[in-house]
Amino acid sequence: MWVEQQDIDRLAKFLEMTPEAFENKYVRQVGRRRSLIEKPNFECIFWDEGCQVYPARPPQCRTFPFWKENLSSLETWLDVVEECPGSGTGTVYSGEEIEQLLQGRGETGKKQS
């Protein structure tokens, strides 16, 4: 999962760490980008029967499952629902709200106004 400096700062603050300590423990360099490290099974390092950093989660998590690749077809969406039991069971978002999510505005988990 890609992270920017503001994500690192927010996550570090939530975990009561310095950004430098957070980055040393939880971030890896991938080319010119930075990513959160993953568990051996490729799950997010902060997933343990739920998100352990939910209030500070990065935009990629805040907008899941409404990623363009997940909405490309009904078949793709149904694959997401099968893999992630929470998908398709929560708040119903309008097409306009989903468009805002795709543009990086807003987040899932709470109804937008």
Steps between C-alpha positions, in 0.01 A plus 500: 500500500654827388544769763588867477669706770167629634380139538817408688462805725134422576565131569803578717301750705218247546749238620679758718826462309725743320462493122860379474441208740177410318673505165788286626260241640211492252608647164709364216635674193372371164680685225429867563185430701441388855269219606381353827662167566279194481462179694643183338149423366493850338239640739550852626730515800221676692228243430419276798133402503437858392702809424716596797555854366151565362472869605835576334483265201645616165277619213532164324323339795251782552369461147490118484315326335418783259820478297470533122629148444234362738222683316605411148233231466234318697719188494793690652274649768363157587858372535568779752184416693603135512851583629395771745186407694434861601473617141147534376349489850550849641394848404351539154681779313355693208678511166603859578651397834690216335634746240624723784675201657661413167633855481654469845239707682319352795532162665300185561380406843290808554225648291598812313281808503 
